[in-house]
Amino acid sequence: MTTFTLDDLARIVSERAAAPATESYTAKLIAGGPAKAAKKLGEEAVEAAIAAVERDRKNLTAEAADVLYHLLVVLQGANIPLSDVMAELERRTAQSGLAEKAARKT
């Protein structure tokens, strides 16, 4: 069992975002603007979905890691801390997913 958390990854993304784009892939993605980071997130999400459909456990694990990393890069570029996303998830757990989704339609 690992002790590595999404908070750890968010901290690393934040640190690497502050580096020169010539030295950090994270900084390079952010320097490319929201569209560049969002495009990479989308690509990784599609790859994860394909791996899930193919029941490719090893590849799905790797692609899921890529999705989480690229999501945190997108959030970093938008100045949205992971804690805000976690607070939203916590808020949503106060009711069932079906009830929450139905409430958004009104």
C-alpha positions as CSV (number, residue, x, y, z in Angstrom):
1,M,0.0,0.0,0.0
2,T,1.4,3.4,-1.0
3,T,1.3,6.5,1.2
4,F,1.4,8.7,-1.9
5,T,-1.7,10.9,-2.1
6,L,-3.4,13.2,-4.6
7,D,-2.3,16.0,-2.3
8,D,1.3,14.9,-2.8
9,L,0.8,14.9,-6.5
10,A,-0.9,18.4,-6.4
11,R,2.1,19.7,-4.5
12,I,4.5,18.3,-7.0
13,V,2.5,19.7,-9.9
14,S,2.5,23.1,-8.2
15,E,6.2,23.0,-7.7
16,R,7.0,22.0,-11.2
17,A,4.6,24.6,-12.7
18,A,6.9,27.2,-11.2
19,A,9.9,25.9,-13.0
20,P,11.0,27.2,-16.5
21,A,9.0,25.6,-19.3
22,T,12.3,24.4,-20.8
23,E,12.9,22.3,-17.7
24,S,9.5,21.0,-16.7
25,Y,6.8,19.2,-18.8
26,T,4.2,20.5,-16.3
27,A,5.4,24.1,-16.8
28,K,5.4,23.6,-20.6
29,L,1.8,22.4,-20.5
30,I,0.7,25.3,-18.4
31,A,2.6,27.8,-20.6
32,G,0.7,26.5,-23.6
33,G,-2.5,27.8,-22.1
34,P,-5.6,26.1,-21.0
35,A,-6.3,24.4,-24.4
36,K,-3.0,22.6,-24.4
37,A,-3.4,21.1,-21.0
38,A,-7.1,20.3,-21.6
39,K,-6.3,18.6,-24.9
40,K,-3.8,16.3,-23.1
41,L,-6.3,15.6,-20.4
42,G,-8.9,14.6,-23.0
43,E,-6.4,12.4,-24.8
44,E,-5.5,10.6,-21.6
45,A,-9.2,10.2,-20.6
46,V,-10.0,8.6,-24.0
47,E,-7.0,6.2,-23.6
48,A,-8.2,5.3,-20.1
49,A,-11.7,4.7,-21.4
50,I,-10.4,2.4,-24.2
51,A,-8.3,0.5,-21.7
52,A,-11.4,0.0,-19.5
53,V,-13.5,-1.3,-22.4
54,E,-10.7,-3.6,-23.3
55,R,-10.4,-4.8,-19.7
56,D,-6.7,-4.0,-19.9
57,R,-6.0,-3.7,-16.2
58,K,-2.3,-2.8,-16.5
59,N,-2.9,-0.1,-19.2
60,L,-6.0,1.3,-17.4
61,T,-3.9,1.7,-14.2
62,A,-1.2,3.6,-16.2
63,E,-3.8,5.7,-18.1
64,A,-5.7,6.5,-14.9
65,A,-2.4,7.9,-13.4
66,D,-2.0,10.0,-16.6
67,V,-5.6,11.3,-16.2
68,L,-5.1,12.3,-12.6
69,Y,-1.8,14.0,-13.4
70,H,-3.2,16.0,-16.3
71,L,-6.4,16.9,-14.4
72,L,-4.2,18.4,-11.7
73,V,-2.2,20.3,-14.3
74,V,-5.4,21.7,-15.8
75,L,-6.6,22.7,-12.3
76,Q,-3.2,24.3,-11.6
77,G,-3.4,26.3,-14.7
78,A,-6.9,27.5,-13.7
79,N,-5.7,28.3,-10.2
80,I,-8.2,25.9,-8.7
81,P,-6.8,24.0,-5.7
82,L,-7.4,20.3,-5.3
83,S,-9.0,21.2,-1.9
84,D,-11.8,23.0,-3.8
85,V,-12.5,19.9,-5.9
86,M,-12.4,17.7,-2.8
87,A,-14.8,20.0,-1.0
88,E,-17.2,19.7,-3.9
89,L,-17.0,15.9,-3.8
90,E,-17.6,16.0,0.0
91,R,-20.6,18.2,-0.5
92,R,-22.0,15.8,-3.1
93,T,-21.7,12.8,-0.8
94,A,-24.4,14.3,1.5
95,Q,-26.9,12.8,-1.0
96,S,-27.0,9.9,-3.4
97,G,-25.5,10.4,-6.8
98,L,-28.9,10.0,-8.5
99,A,-30.5,12.7,-6.2
100,E,-27.5,15.0,-6.9
101,K,-27.8,14.6,-10.6
102,A,-31.5,15.1,-10.6
103,A,-31.1,18.3,-8.6
104,R,-28.7,19.7,-11.3
105,K,-31.5,19.4,-13.9
106,T,-33.7,22.0,-12.3
